[in-house]
Amino acid sequence: MSTPLRVLVVLGLLASVLTACGAAPNPTAVPAKPAGQGPAPTTAPAVATGPVKTLRLMSMSTELVDVFSDVGKQLTAKMPGYAVEVSAVPGVAEFNAAMAAKLAAGDPPDIFVYQWGTQIQLYAKGGNVLDLTSSNLIDRIRPIRKPYNVYQGKVYALPLVQSVWGVYYNKGVAQKYGYTSDFPKTWDKFLAMLDTLQKAGLKEPHRYCRR
């Protein structure tokens, strides 16, 4: 079994993974001067001679390559001895196929950015992703998002973004079906309203549009 993947869904996890993978090269200690020749000099700063560990990050979005590459450069500057290599495989089917091939070859990315849900749970079931339950980043996740990357009670991914959508409604249609002033203000009441409208004969009480 290969080393479990690190699932990145927050930029801060990169720093955590870098730290977990090992410390940066130890600074070189300068020998103390013999007695009577003044105080010994302080420890010399670490000097990186080249990457000792390259973390590979794979995303499904080509738009994020430059973003993650920039974050990787910032981390490399702060932690000499590490490098971050970013790649992208656009498309859900293509990404899944690439991940399957890499897992089969025992050469998966160290970190990957993906959609939450069943695929993450599938990777967790196969023992291919790292258990993040004890990470101190868990407390920074909004409670509403915590259940989505859980498998058998353990957290295997962290959210990168959270979208907030507004709902527009037709007042005339709402009033026709009895919603004059008490329009739902919670998700459960909104779903109940849609059910009521559908039973009243409105076939499509809600329509989702991505434009």
Secondary structure, 3 states (H helix, E strand, C coil): CCCCEEECCCCHHHHHHHHHHCCCCCCCCCCCCCCCCCCCCCCCCCCCCCCCEEEEEEECCHHHHHHHHHHHHHHHHHCCCEEEEEEECCCHHHHHHHHHHHHHCCCCCCEEECCCCHHHHHHHHCCCECCCCCCCCHHHCCHHHHHHHEECCEECCCCCCCCCCCCCCCHHHHHHCCCCCCCCCCHHHHHHHHHHHHHCCCCCCCCCCCC
